Amino acid sequence: MSRILIRGAKVLGGERQDVLLDGETIAEIGTGLPAEGAEVVEAAGRVLLPGLVDLHTHLREPGREDSETVLTGTRAAASGGYTAVFAMANTFPVADTAGVVEQVYRLGREHGYCDVQPIGAVTVGLEGRKLAELGAMHESAAGVTVFSDDGKCVDDAVIMRRALEYVKAFGGVVAQHAQEPRLTEGAQMNEGVVSAELGLGGWPAVAEESIIARDVLLAEHVGSRVHICHLSTAGSVEIVRWAKSRGIDVTAEVTPHHLLLTDELVRSYNPVYKVNPPLRTERDVLALREALADGTIDIVATDHAPHPHEDKDCEWAAAAMGMVGLETALSVVQQTMVETGLLDWAGVADRMSHKPAAIGRAQGHGRPVSAGEPANLTLVDTAYRGEVDPAGFASRSRNTPYEGRELPGRVTHTWLRGRATLVDGKLA
C-alpha cells in the first residue's frame, strides 16, 4: 500500500501540519514528518477536511443514464471533495426492492470514486400507498438505513407512521420530502411578491411547513427518527427548532442553492433556477444560514439533480425541476457560511462530513482527521477564486445555476481510503 505525506496542510483550518497516510489509514499527524518512502503532496496552507458526505444525491441509474450514471455522478462527487454519497430512490425502476439497491451499491463499489450508499423508497413505486420492502433492503448487501420517496411526499399520515415504526426496529430513518401535494398543484415558484408579478403559480411556504409539523409530531409519538430533506423556509426552521427543544429525534438539511439564491432570479425565466422546493426569499435565505450556524439545521446536502439539456432548455412551465450541485457545494458553503463568519472550517467539517455520516450510519466516513482513522480526506484551496464553467464538470449534466458566477475555493485533492480519486483538480 502507498504512503502519502500531505505537507503543510491546515487541518480543519488550523495551524499547518503534516499528515502521513499509510495505506487506508492516517498514520501520523505532526510537524516536520519525514518524507522517506512517501509520495509528497505540497499542501501549501490549503485546508484539509474529512471527506465530505452527501446525504442527498440523485445518480439517476438505473433508468435515466442520459442525465447521470453512478460512474459520472461519483466522479462529480470526487471532484467536489466527497468520499460518500447517498443515492436517492427515484430511479427507473424505483429502488424499492433489495435487488435494485444492491445494483446501485455494487456499481458504486465497482467504479471506486466514492462510496455509494443507496436510499430505499418508503413506498412501492413512490406511489404513497403501500410500504416498500424496508426490511429486505436493510438486510441486503446494501445495508440500507435511510428511506425516502424524495421527489414525492409521503403525504398519507398513516403510511408515514407505519414507516417510522418499521425503521425504528433497526435504527433507520425516514427522510421526508415535505410538500403537501394539494397545496402545490400547478405551482411553479415560491408564492410571494415575485410570483404575483410574474403570474406564475405560487408554491406556499405552508406546503412545506405543515408536513414538517405533522411529521415531527408523528416521530415523537412513535419514538423514531425523521429527517427533513431540503428545508427551505424560515417557518420550517422555527418548527424544527421547536421540535428539537422538545427532544424530538429530528434532523434537517439545507441545500447550497437555498443558502445563496433567491426567487428574484426567476424574473429571468431561466429554467436553470427551477427547483423543488423552489428558491425562496432573502429573508428565508438568511434564516437558513443562521439555522445552519446554530445547529437547528444539521447538515448541508446537495440534492444534486442532473437533467439532460433538453429538459432544461425549454419554456419555464415545461422544464424539469432540479440543479446539479456536487462540484460546487463546498464553494457555495465557503461563500455563504465561512466568509460571512457564520461557520469556521471545523463547523463545515461537522455539517458536511461528521453529521451526515452519523445520520446515514456511513461506516468509516465523517471521522476525525487524526491518527488511526480512515484516510478519507479532501484538500481545499480556499484562496482560489474563479468563474464556474460547467463545460469542465465531471457530471453528465450541466444544469448549474452558477454558470459564469465567481465562487471561492477549489478542491484540489480527494482521497478515498488513502487512494487518490482527485489529484491537482483532475480525476485520478
ROTORLUM-575322 format. One record per residue: x, y, z of N, C-alpha, C in turn; residue in three letters. Coordinates in steps of 0.05 Angstrom, whole numbers, padded with zeros to 5 digits, always signed. Layout:
XYZXYZXYZALA...
end
This chain:
+00017-00024+00000+00000+00000+00000+00017+00025+00000MET+00008+00046-00013+00024+00070-00016+00024+00087+00009SER+00046+00103+00012+00048+00122+00034+00048+00150+00021ARG+00032+00168+00032+00029+00195+00022+00033+00214+00045ILE+00050+00234+00040+00055+00255+00060+00042+00281+00050LEU+00021+00290+00064+00009+00316+00057+00024+00336+00075ILE+00039+00353+00062+00057+00371+00078+00046+00399+00079ARG+00044+00409+00104+00037+00437+00108+00007+00443+00103GLY-00010+00425+00111-00039+00430+00109-00051+00442+00134ALA-00071+00458+00131-00085+00469+00154-00108+00449+00160LYS-00104+00432+00180-00124+00412+00187-00148+00426+00199VAL-00171+00424+00186-00195+00437+00194-00191+00468+00197LEU-00173+00478+00181-00168+00507+00181-00150+00517+00203GLY-00137+00498+00218-00120+00506+00240-00091+00511+00231GLY-00072+00507+00249-00044+00511+00242-00034+00490+00222GLU-00013+00498+00207-00002+00480+00187+00010+00455+00200ARG+00003+00432+00189+00014+00407+00199+00019+00388+00175GLN+00035+00367+00180+00039+00346+00161+00021+00323+00168ASP+00010+00310+00148-00007+00287+00152+00003+00264+00135VAL+00010+00242+00149+00021+00219+00135-00001+00197+00132LEU-00006+00189+00107-00025+00168+00102-00009+00142+00096LEU-00016+00121+00108-00003+00095+00104-00025+00075+00096ASP-00027+00069+00071-00048+00051+00062-00075+00065+00065GLY-00093+00052+00078-00121+00062+00081-00124+00080+00106GLU-00103+00085+00120-00105+00098+00147-00088+00122+00149THR-00097+00141+00166-00079+00164+00173-00060+00153+00194ILE-00034+00153+00188-00014+00141+00205-00004+00161+00226ALA-00001+00186+00218+00012+00205+00237+00005+00234+00229GLU+00003+00251+00248-00001+00280+00243+00019+00295+00261ILE+00033+00313+00249+00053+00329+00265+00067+00349+00247GLY+00089+00360+00256+00104+00379+00240+00132+00366+00235THR+00141+00372+00210+00168+00362+00203+00169+00332+00200GLY+00147+00319+00192+00147+00290+00189+00165+00282+00165LEU+00181+00261+00168+00199+00252+00146+00184+00243+00122PRO+00194+00249+00099+00181+00241+00074+00192+00215+00062ALA+00210+00202+00075+00223+00179+00064+00203+00157+00057GLU+00204+00148+00032+00187+00127+00023+00158+00135+00017GLY+00153+00162+00018+00125+00171+00014+00123+00190-00010ALA+00101+00189-00023+00095+00209-00043+00087+00235-00029GLU+00099+00257-00037+00094+00282-00022+00074+00300-00038VAL+00054+00309-00023+00035+00328-00034+00039+00354-00019VAL+00048+00375-00033+00053+00401-00020+00026+00416-00017GLU+00016+00417+00007-00010+00429+00012-00008+00459+00012ALA+00015+00470+00020+00020+00499+00019-00002+00515+00033ALA-00011+00505+00057-00031+00520+00072-00059+00516+00064GLY-00064+00498+00046-00092+00492+00039-00106+00478+00063ARG-00132+00478+00063-00148+00467+00085-00153+00438+00080VAL-00147+00421+00100-00152+00392+00098-00177+00386+00115LEU-00196+00373+00102-00221+00366+00115-00225+00336+00113LEU-00242+00324+00130-00250+00297+00125-00266+00295+00100PRO-00265+00273+00086-00281+00270+00061-00310+00277+00065GLY-00321+00293+00047-00348+00302+00050-00368+00279+00045LEU-00391+00281+00058-00412+00261+00056-00438+00275+00048VAL-00450+00266+00026-00475+00278+00016-00498+00259+00021ASP-00517+00267+00037-00540+00251+00045-00562+00252+00024LEU-00558+00267+00002-00580+00272-00017-00569+00276-00045HIS-00565+00254-00059-00554+00255-00087-00572+00239-00105THR-00577+00250-00129-00591+00234-00149-00571+00225-00170HIS-00567+00199-00172-00548+00187-00191-00562+00177-00216LEU-00589+00176-00215-00606+00170-00239-00604+00142-00250ARG-00583+00127-00244-00581+00099-00254-00592+00080-00233GLU-00609+00061-00241-00617+00054-00269-00640+00072-00280PRO-00641+00074-00306-00664+00085-00320-00661+00111-00333GLY-00645+00129-00321-00641+00156-00333-00612+00162-00337ARG-00598+00143-00350-00570+00146-00355-00563+00169-00374GLU-00584+00180-00387-00579+00203-00405-00572+00228-00388ASP-00580+00228-00363-00574+00251-00346-00551+00247-00326SER-00548+00222-00317-00526+00216-00299-00524+00185-00296GLU-00500+00176-00289-00496+00148-00282-00482+00147-00255THR-00481+00123-00244-00465+00120-00219-00436+00128-00224VAL-00425+00121-00247-00398+00129-00253-00394+00159-00255LEU-00410+00172-00272-00406+00201-00275-00414+00216-00250THR-00434+00207-00236-00442+00220-00211-00421+00218-00189GLY-00408+00195-00187-00387+00192-00167-00362+00206-00175THR-00356+00209-00200-00334+00225-00209-00339+00254-00202ARG-00364+00263-00206-00371+00291-00197-00367+00294-00167ALA-00375+00273-00152-00372+00274-00123-00343+00277-00115ALA-00326+00261-00127-00297+00262-00120-00286+00290-00127ALA-00295+00301-00150-00286+00328-00158-00295+00349-00137SER-00317+00344-00124-00327+00363-00104-00317+00358-00076GLY-00300+00337-00072-00289+00331-00046-00304+00310-00030GLY-00323+00296-00043-00339+00276-00029-00326+00249-00031TYR-00328+00234-00008-00319+00206-00008-00343+00187-00004THR-00366+00198+00002-00390+00181+00004-00415+00197-00004ALA-00433+00184-00019-00458+00197-00026-00481+00177-00021VAL-00504+00187-00014-00528+00171-00011-00545+00176-00036PHE-00551+00154-00050-00565+00156-00076-00595+00153-00072ALA-00610+00173-00080-00639+00173-00077-00653+00152-00094MET-00677+00145-00086-00690+00121-00096-00707+00126-00121ALA-00709+00151-00130-00728+00156-00153-00714+00150-00180ASN-00707+00125-00183-00695+00115-00208-00717+00100-00223THR-00710+00088-00246-00728+00072-00262-00716+00045-00268PHE-00722+00023-00255-00743+00021-00235-00736+00035-00209PRO-00756+00041-00193-00752+00053-00167-00736+00034-00149VAL-00719+00046-00132-00704+00030-00113-00721+00023-00089ALA-00740+00005-00094-00759-00003-00073-00756-00033-00066ASP-00736-00046-00077-00730-00074-00071-00701-00078-00065THR-00695-00101-00053-00667-00108-00047-00650-00109-00073ALA-00662-00120-00094-00647-00123-00119-00638-00097-00131GLY-00654-00076-00131-00647-00051-00143-00626-00037-00126VAL-00629-00036-00099-00610-00023-00082-00583-00037-00084VAL-00583-00063-00086-00557-00078-00088-00544-00071-00115GLU-00559-00067-00136-00547-00060-00162-00533-00033-00160GLN-00545-00014-00148-00533+00013-00145-00508+00011-00127VAL-00511-00003-00105-00489-00006-00086-00464-00019-00100TYR-00469-00040-00116-00447-00054-00129-00434-00037-00151ARG-00450-00021-00165-00439-00003-00185-00420+00017-00172LEU-00428+00027-00148-00410+00046-00134-00384+00032-00126GLY-00385+00008-00116-00361-00007-00109-00343-00012-00133ARG-00356-00018-00155-00341-00025-00180-00326+00000-00190GLU-00338+00023-00190-00326+00047-00201-00305+00059-00183HIS-00310+00059-00157-00289+00066-00138-00282+00095-00134GLY-00298+00114-00144-00292+00142-00139-00302+00152-00113TYR-00323+00141-00102-00332+00146-00075-00351+00124-00067CYS-00356+00121-00042-00375+00101-00033-00403+00110-00039ASP-00419+00091-00048-00447+00097-00055-00465+00081-00036VAL-00481+00095-00021-00500+00082-00003-00528+00087-00014GLN-00541+00067-00024-00569+00072-00035-00588+00079-00013PRO-00607+00097-00020-00630+00103-00003-00654+00087-00015ILE-00668+00073+00003-00691+00058-00006-00716+00074-00006GLY-00734+00067-00024-00760+00081-00025-00777+00073+00000ALA-00793+00092+00009-00811+00087+00031-00835+00070+00021VAL-00845+00077-00002-00869+00063-00012-00864+00051-00040THR-00878+00031-00046-00875+00017-00072-00880+00037-00095VAL-00860+00039-00112-00862+00056-00136-00864+00086-00130GLY-00858+00094-00105-00861+00122-00095-00890+00131-00097LEU-00908+00112-00097-00937+00119-00101-00951+00126-00075GLU-00939+00122-00052-00950+00131-00027-00973+00114-00016GLY-00976+00089-00027-01000+00073-00019-00992+00048-00003ARG-00969+00037-00008-00961+00012+00005-00931+00014+00012LYS-00924+00006+00036-00896+00006+00044-00879-00012+00026LEU-00856-00003+00019-00837-00019+00004-00823-00039+00022ALA-00805-00055+00011-00792-00076+00025-00770-00064+00043GLU-00777-00050+00064-00758-00036+00080-00739-00055+00094LEU-00749-00076+00106-00732-00095+00120-00714-00110+00101GLY-00724-00118+00078-00707-00132+00059-00684-00114+00048ALA-00690-00089+00044-00669-00071+00035-00648-00066+00056MET-00657-00065+00081-00638-00062+00103-00620-00087+00106HIS-00632-00111+00102-00617-00136+00105-00601-00143+00081GLU-00604-00128+00059-00590-00134+00034-00560-00127+00037SER-00545-00133+00016-00516-00126+00016-00512-00096+00018ALA-00532-00080+00009-00530-00051+00010-00534-00040+00038ALA-00546-00056+00056-00550-00047+00084-00564-00020+00087GLY-00586-00017+00073-00600+00009+00072-00609+00017+00100VAL-00603+00042+00108-00613+00053+00133-00630+00078+00129THR-00629+00091+00106-00644+00115+00100-00665+00109+00079VAL-00689+00118+00084-00711+00112+00065-00726+00138+00058PHE-00731+00142+00033-00744+00167+00024-00758+00163-00002SER-00781+00177-00005-00795+00179-00031-00788+00205-00044ASP-00764+00216-00039-00757+00243-00048-00765+00247-00077ASP-00775+00271-00082-00788+00277-00108-00818+00276-00104GLY-00826+00260-00084-00854+00260-00076-00855+00259-00045LYS-00876+00270-00034-00880+00270-00006-00896+00245+00003CYS-00888+00233+00026-00905+00213+00038-00927+00229+00052VAL-00949+00235+00038-00969+00253+00048-00990+00239+00065ASP-00992+00213+00063-01011+00198+00079-01000+00194+00107ASP-01013+00205+00127-01003+00204+00155-01001+00176+00165ALA-01019+00158+00157-01019+00131+00167-00994+00116+00155VAL-00989+00120+00129-00966+00107+00117-00940+00118+00130ILE-00939+00144+00135-00915+00155+00147-00911+00144+00175MET-00932+00142+00190-00930+00130+00217-00919+00101+00215ARG-00930+00086+00197-00921+00058+00195-00892+00056+00187ARG-00883+00074+00169-00855+00074+00161-00837+00080+00184ALA-00845+00101+00200-00829+00108+00223-00827+00085+00243LEU-00850+00071+00247-00850+00048+00265-00832+00026+00255GLU-00833+00021+00229-00818-00001+00217-00788+00003+00220TYR-00778+00027+00212-00749+00032+00212-00738+00034+00240VAL-00755+00040+00259-00745+00042+00287-00733+00016+00296LYS-00742-00006+00286-00733-00032+00295-00703-00037+00289ALA-00693-00024+00268-00665-00028+00261-00649-00001+00260PHE-00660+00019+00273-00646+00044+00275-00645+00060+00250GLY-00664+00055+00232-00665+00070+00207-00677+00098+00210GLY-00679+00112+00188-00690+00139+00188-00706+00143+00163VAL-00729+00157+00165-00745+00165+00142-00738+00193+00136VAL-00730+00198+00111-00723+00225+00101-00746+00235+00085ALA-00759+00256+00095-00784+00265+00083-00780+00289+00065GLN-00792+00286+00041-00794+00308+00022-00820+00323+00029HIS-00817+00345+00044-00840+00358+00056-00855+00376+00036ALA-00876+00365+00024-00891+00381+00004-00920+00370+00004GLN-00938+00385+00016-00966+00378+00015-00976+00380-00014GLU-00982+00358-00027-00988+00360-00056-01012+00376-00064PRO-01032+00377-00047-01056+00392-00054-01050+00422-00053ARG-01031+00431-00037-01025+00459-00035-01005+00468-00057LEU-00995+00449-00072-00975+00457-00093-00984+00449-00121THR-01009+00443-00124-01019+00437-00151-01015+00460-00170GLU-01001+00456-00192-00996+00477-00211-00975+00497-00202GLY-00961+00492-00180-00941+00511-00170-00916+00511-00187ALA-00905+00535-00192-00882+00538-00209-00859+00551-00195GLN-00864+00566-00174-00843+00580-00159-00853+00588-00132MET-00837+00599-00115-00845+00608-00089-00868+00627-00090ASN-00888+00623-00073-00911+00641-00072-00904+00666-00057GLU-00906+00689-00071-00899+00714-00058-00901+00737-00078GLY-00887+00758-00073-00888+00782-00090-00880+00776-00118VAL-00858+00761-00122-00847+00756-00149-00867+00739-00164VAL-00878+00718-00152-00896+00701-00167-00921+00716-00175SER-00930+00734-00158-00954+00751-00165-00948+00769-00189ALA-00924+00781-00189-00916+00799-00211-00912+00784-00237GLU-00902+00759-00235-00896+00744-00260-00920+00728-00269LEU-00939+00724-00252-00963+00708-00259-00958+00679-00260GLY-00938+00670-00244-00932+00641-00242-00945+00629-00218LEU-00954+00604-00220-00967+00591-00197-00950+00591-00173GLY-00961+00599-00150-00945+00601-00126-00943+00576-00109GLY-00920+00571-00097-00914+00548-00081-00911+00558-00052TRP-00932+00556-00036-00932+00569-00010-00913+00555+00010PRO-00902+00571+00028-00884+00560+00049-00899+00540+00066ALA-00925+00545+00070-00940+00527+00088-00943+00499+00077VAL-00939+00495+00051-00940+00468+00040-00917+00451+00051ALA-00895+00464+00056-00872+00450+00068-00875+00449+00099GLU-00883+00471+00110-00883+00473+00140-00905+00455+00152GLU-00927+00451+00139-00949+00435+00150-00941+00406+00152SER-00926+00396+00132-00917+00368+00132-00895+00364+00153ILE-00877+00383+00156-00856+00381+00177-00869+00380+00204ILE-00889+00398+00209-00902+00398+00235-00915+00372+00241ALA-00929+00361+00221-00942+00335+00225-00922+00313+00231ARG-00900+00313+00216-00881+00290+00218-00864+00291+00243ASP-00857+00314+00253-00842+00315+00278-00860+00305+00301VAL-00886+00310+00299-00905+00300+00319-00908+00270+00317LEU-00909+00260+00292-00910+00231+00288-00885+00217+00299LEU-00862+00229+00294-00837+00218+00303-00836+00217+00334ALA-00847+00238+00346-00848+00239+00375-00866+00217+00385GLU-00889+00214+00373-00909+00194+00381-00897+00165+00379HIS-00883+00160+00357-00872+00134+00352-00846+00129+00367VAL-00831+00151+00372-00805+00148+00384-00784+00140+00363GLY-00787+00151+00339-00769+00143+00317-00755+00168+00306SER-00737+00163+00287-00721+00184+00275-00734+00194+00249ARG-00735+00220+00245-00744+00232+00220-00724+00252+00211VAL-00719+00253+00185-00701+00272+00173-00716+00289+00153HIS-00712+00315+00154-00726+00333+00135-00707+00340+00112ILE-00715+00333+00088-00699+00339+00064-00702+00369+00057CYS-00681+00379+00045-00680+00406+00033-00700+00426+00045HIS-00697+00431+00071-00713+00451+00085-00708+00478+00073LEU-00729+00494+00068-00725+00519+00052-00738+00544+00063SER-00753+00543+00085-00766+00567+00094-00759+00574+00123THR-00762+00600+00129-00758+00609+00156-00777+00596+00176ALA-00802+00592+00167-00822+00578+00184-00814+00550+00190GLY-00803+00535+00170-00794+00508+00174-00772+00507+00195SER-00754+00527+00194-00733+00529+00214-00745+00530+00243VAL-00765+00547+00246-00777+00550+00273-00790+00524+00282GLU-00803+00510+00264-00816+00484+00272-00795+00464+00281ILE-00773+00462+00266-00752+00443+00273-00738+00451+00299VAL-00734+00477+00302-00722+00487+00327-00740+00480+00351ARG-00766+00484+00348-00785+00476+00369-00784+00446+00375TRP-00784+00430+00354-00784+00401+00357-00759+00392+00372ALA-00736+00404+00365-00711+00396+00379-00712+00404+00408LYS-00723+00428+00414-00725+00437+00442-00743+00418+00458SER-00760+00404+00445-00779+00385+00457-00767+00357+00460ARG-00743+00353+00448-00730+00328+00449-00737+00308+00428GLY-00751+00317+00407-00759+00300+00385-00734+00294+00368ILE-00732+00269+00359-00708+00260+00344-00711+00267+00315ASP-00707+00293+00309-00709+00303+00282-00683+00315+00273VAL-00675+00310+00248-00653+00324+00236-00662+00337+00210THR-00647+00356+00200-00655+00371+00177-00631+00379+00160ALA-00636+00382+00134-00615+00390+00116-00623+00415+00100GLU-00602+00429+00091-00606+00452+00073-00588+00448+00049VAL-00597+00457+00026-00581+00455+00002-00563+00480-00001THR-00541+00477-00016-00525+00501-00021-00541+00523-00036PRO-00558+00515-00055-00572+00536-00071-00592+00551-00054HIS-00604+00538-00033-00622+00552-00016-00607+00570+00004HIS-00581+00567+00007-00565+00585+00023-00556+00610+00008LEU-00558+00609-00018-00547+00631-00034-00567+00645-00052LEU-00585+00630-00065-00602+00641-00087-00630+00648-00076LEU-00642+00668-00089-00669+00675-00081-00688+00675-00105THR-00714+00677-00100-00734+00676-00121-00733+00700-00140ASP-00718+00721-00133-00714+00743-00151-00702+00734-00178GLU-00686+00712-00177-00673+00702-00201-00693+00691-00221LEU-00717+00684-00212-00737+00673-00230-00748+00694-00250VAL-00743+00720-00244-00751+00741-00262-00739+00737-00290ARG-00716+00723-00291-00703+00718-00317-00718+00696-00334SER-00736+00682-00321-00750+00659-00333-00731+00638-00343TYR-00706+00637-00332-00687+00617-00340-00693+00592-00324ASN-00700+00570-00337-00707+00545-00322-00685+00533-00305PRO-00661+00543-00308-00639+00533-00291-00645+00539-00261VAL-00662+00559-00257-00669+00566-00229-00695+00552-00219TYR-00705+00534-00235-00729+00519-00227-00721+00495-00211LYS-00730+00493-00186-00721+00472-00168-00743+00466-00148VAL-00742+00442-00136-00761+00433-00116-00747+00426-00091ASN-00753+00440-00068-00771+00463-00065-00760+00487-00079PRO-00777+00507-00085-00768+00530-00101-00749+00548-00085PRO-00734+00564-00100-00719+00585-00088-00738+00604-00073LEU-00730+00611-00049-00747+00627-00032-00737+00656-00030ARG-00745+00671-00009-00738+00699-00007-00712+00704+00007THR-00703+00728+00007-00678+00735+00021-00681+00730+00051GLU-00705+00736+00062-00710+00730+00090-00706+00701+00096ARG-00716+00683+00079-00713+00654+00083-00684+00647+00082ASP-00669+00657+00062-00641+00651+00059-00625+00658+00084VAL-00630+00681+00095-00615+00689+00119-00623+00672+00143LEU-00648+00664+00145-00657+00647+00167-00644+00619+00164ALA-00641+00609+00140-00629+00583+00136-00599+00584+00144LEU-00586+00605+00137-00557+00608+00144-00554+00608+00174ARG-00570+00624+00188-00569+00625+00217-00575+00598+00230GLU-00594+00584+00219-00602+00558+00230-00580+00537+00225ALA-00566+00539+00203-00544+00520+00198-00521+00527+00218LEU-00517+00552+00223-00496+00560+00241-00501+00552+00269ALA-00526+00554+00278-00532+00548+00306-00540+00518+00311ASP-00540+00502+00290-00545+00474+00292-00574+00465+00290GLY-00592+00484+00287-00620+00476+00282-00622+00460+00257THR-00609+00469+00236-00606+00453+00212-00579+00438+00215ILE-00580+00411+00213-00557+00395+00220-00535+00394+00198ASP-00544+00393+00173-00525+00387+00152-00531+00403+00126ILE-00511+00403+00109-00514+00412+00081-00515+00387+00064VAL-00535+00386+00047-00538+00364+00028-00544+00376+00000ALA-00532+00365-00021-00532+00378-00046-00559+00377-00061THR-00574+00355-00058-00597+00350-00075-00588+00352-00104ASP-00564+00341-00110-00553+00340-00137-00574+00327-00156HIS-00585+00343-00174-00607+00333-00191-00601+00339-00220ALA-00586+00321-00233-00578+00325-00261-00601+00321-00280PRO-00602+00337-00301-00621+00335-00323-00608+00339-00349HIS-00616+00324-00370-00604+00329-00397-00612+00357-00407PRO-00598+00366-00427-00601+00393-00438-00630+00398-00446HIS-00643+00379-00459-00670+00384-00470-00691+00387-00448GLU-00685+00377-00424-00704+00380-00402-00703+00407-00388ASP-00682+00423-00394-00678+00449-00382-00679+00471-00403LYS-00671+00466-00427-00670+00486-00448-00698+00487-00462ASP-00717+00497-00447-00745+00498-00457-00759+00520-00441CYS-00785+00523-00446-00800+00543-00431-00802+00535-00402GLU-00806+00555-00385-00805+00551-00356-00825+00529-00347TRP-00850+00531-00356-00871+00512-00346-00865+00483-00353ALA-00851+00479-00375-00845+00451-00384-00819+00441-00373ALA-00803+00457-00361-00776+00449-00352-00777+00431-00328ALA-00758+00413-00326-00755+00396-00303-00744+00412-00279ALA-00750+00403-00255-00740+00416-00231-00714+00403-00222MET-00695+00420-00215-00670+00409-00203-00645+00423-00214GLY-00624+00420-00198-00598+00432-00204-00576+00412-00197MET-00554+00412-00212-00531+00396-00203-00517+00412-00181VAL-00503+00397-00163-00492+00411-00140-00466+00400-00128GLY-00459+00375-00136-00437+00362-00122-00410+00378-00126LEU-00406+00389-00149-00380+00401-00155-00377+00430-00146GLU-00399+00442-00137-00399+00470-00128-00407+00474-00099THR-00415+00452-00086-00427+00454-00059-00408+00468-00039ALA-00383+00458-00038-00364+00468-00018-00358+00498-00023LEU-00356+00506-00048-00351+00534-00055-00374+00552-00045SER-00399+00543-00049-00422+00559-00040-00422+00561-00010VAL-00416+00539+00004-00415+00540+00033-00392+00558+00043VAL-00370+00558+00029-00348+00576+00036-00358+00605+00034GLN-00372+00612+00012-00381+00639+00008-00402+00647+00028GLN-00422+00630+00032-00445+00638+00048-00441+00634+00078THR-00424+00616+00086-00421+00609+00115-00394+00616+00127MET-00373+00610+00112-00346+00615+00123-00338+00645+00120VAL-00341+00655+00096-00333+00683+00091-00352+00703+00103GLU-00375+00694+00113-00393+00712+00128-00388+00710+00158THR-00370+00691+00166-00364+00688+00194-00383+00671+00209GLY-00402+00658+00196-00422+00642+00209-00411+00614+00217LEU-00393+00603+00202-00380+00578+00209-00350+00580+00204LEU-00335+00565+00220-00306+00561+00214-00304+00535+00199ASP-00279+00527+00192-00276+00503+00176-00282+00477+00192TRP-00278+00478+00218-00286+00456+00235-00317+00453+00234ALA-00331+00475+00233-00360+00474+00230-00369+00463+00204GLY-00354+00470+00183-00360+00459+00156-00356+00429+00156VAL-00334+00419+00168-00330+00391+00171-00352+00377+00185ALA-00363+00390+00206-00385+00379+00221-00410+00377+00204ASP-00417+00398+00190-00442+00399+00175-00441+00384+00148ARG-00417+00380+00137-00415+00367+00111-00401+00340+00112MET-00393+00331+00135-00380+00305+00137-00389+00289+00162SER-00383+00300+00186-00388+00285+00210-00418+00279+00214HIS-00435+00299+00212-00463+00295+00218-00478+00280+00196LYS-00473+00286+00170-00487+00269+00150-00480+00240+00152PRO-00454+00234+00158-00446+00206+00161-00460+00194+00185ALA-00463+00209+00207-00477+00198+00230-00506+00193+00225ALA-00520+00212+00211-00548+00208+00205-00552+00183+00188ILE-00535+00180+00168-00538+00157+00150-00524+00132+00158GLY-00510+00132+00181-00495+00109+00190-00474+00100+00169ARG-00460+00120+00158-00439+00114+00138-00413+00105+00151ALA-00408+00080+00152-00385+00069+00166-00359+00079+00153GLN-00340+00088+00170-00314+00097+00161-00313+00125+00150GLY-00336+00138+00149-00337+00166+00139-00345+00185+00162HIS-00338+00211+00157-00344+00231+00177-00328+00228+00202GLY-00305+00215+00200-00288+00210+00223-00269+00234+00228ARG-00257+00236+00252-00238+00258+00257-00213+00255+00239PRO-00201+00277+00233-00175+00277+00219-00153+00273+00240VAL-00148+00248+00247-00129+00242+00268-00117+00214+00263SER-00094+00208+00275-00080+00183+00271-00098+00160+00278ALA-00097+00139+00261-00112+00115+00265-00139+00115+00252GLY-00147+00138+00241-00173+00140+00228-00171+00134+00198GLU-00193+00126+00185-00192+00121+00156-00183+00146+00141PRO-00168+00141+00120-00157+00163+00104-00176+00172+00082ALA-00200+00181+00091-00220+00194+00073-00218+00224+00077ASN-00206+00237+00058-00198+00265+00062-00202+00282+00037LEU-00204+00308+00040-00205+00326+00018-00188+00351+00024THR-00174+00361+00004-00156+00384+00007-00168+00407-00009LEU-00170+00430+00003-00184+00453-00009-00166+00477-00011VAL-00164+00488-00035-00150+00514-00039-00171+00536-00034ASP-00171+00546-00010-00192+00566-00002-00187+00594-00014THR-00162+00599-00023-00155+00625-00034-00163+00628-00063ALA-00170+00606-00076-00177+00606-00104-00203+00622-00109TYR-00204+00636-00130-00228+00649-00140-00231+00644-00170ARG-00254+00636-00178-00258+00631-00207-00287+00629-00215GLY-00292+00634-00240-00319+00631-00251-00326+00602-00256GLU-00351+00595-00250-00360+00568-00254-00364+00563-00284VAL-00351+00542-00294-00354+00534-00322-00364+00505-00323ASP-00389+00501-00329-00400+00474-00328-00388+00456-00350PRO-00375+00467-00370-00363+00451-00391-00341+00433-00379ALA-00330+00441-00356-00310+00425-00343-00320+00406-00322GLY-00346+00403-00319-00358+00386-00299-00353+00356-00305PHE-00350+00341-00284-00349+00312-00288-00377+00300-00290ALA-00397+00313-00280-00424+00304-00283-00432+00303-00312SER-00450+00285-00319-00460+00283-00346-00478+00307-00353ARG-00489+00320-00333-00508+00342-00338-00495+00369-00331SER-00507+00391-00341-00495+00417-00339-00514+00438-00327ARG-00536+00428-00314-00557+00447-00305-00549+00459-00278ASN-00529+00476-00279-00520+00491-00255-00530+00520-00256THR-00539+00530-00233-00548+00558-00232-00524+00578-00229PRO-00500+00567-00227-00477+00584-00221-00459+00589-00246TYR-00468+00582-00269-00451+00586-00293-00444+00616-00296GLU-00418+00621-00298-00408+00648-00301-00405+00663-00275GLY-00415+00652-00253-00413+00665-00227-00386+00659-00214ARG-00374+00679-00202-00349+00674-00188-00355+00663-00160GLU-00342+00640-00154-00344+00627-00128-00316+00623-00117LEU-00314+00623-00091-00288+00618-00078-00282+00588-00074PRO-00257+00582-00072-00249+00555-00064-00249+00535-00086GLY-00231+00516-00084-00229+00495-00104-00217+00470-00091ARG-00231+00448-00094-00220+00422-00084-00197+00414-00103VAL-00174+00409-00091-00151+00400-00107-00145+00370-00105THR-00151+00359-00082-00145+00330-00078-00168+00317-00062HIS-00174+00293-00069-00192+00276-00053-00180+00249-00050THR-00181+00238-00026-00171+00211-00021-00193+00193-00009TRP-00197+00170-00021-00217+00151-00011-00201+00127+00000LEU-00201+00124+00026-00185+00103+00040-00156+00103+00030ARG-00145+00127+00029-00117+00130+00023-00110+00130-00007GLY-00130+00125-00023-00125+00124-00052-00135+00150-00065ARG-00119+00164-00080-00126+00189-00092-00148+00185-00113ALA-00170+00199-00111-00190+00199-00132-00189+00225-00147THR-00177+00246-00136-00174+00272-00149-00146+00282-00142LEU-00130+00290-00162-00103+00299-00158-00099+00325-00174VAL-00092+00347-00160-00088+00373-00172-00113+00381-00189ASP-00136+00375-00178-00161+00383-00192-00169+00366-00215GLY-00154+00344-00220-00161+00326-00242-00167+00298-00230LYS-00187+00285-00242-00195+00258-00233-00172+00238-00237LEU-00167+00222-00217-00146+00202-00219-00155+00179-00236ALA
end
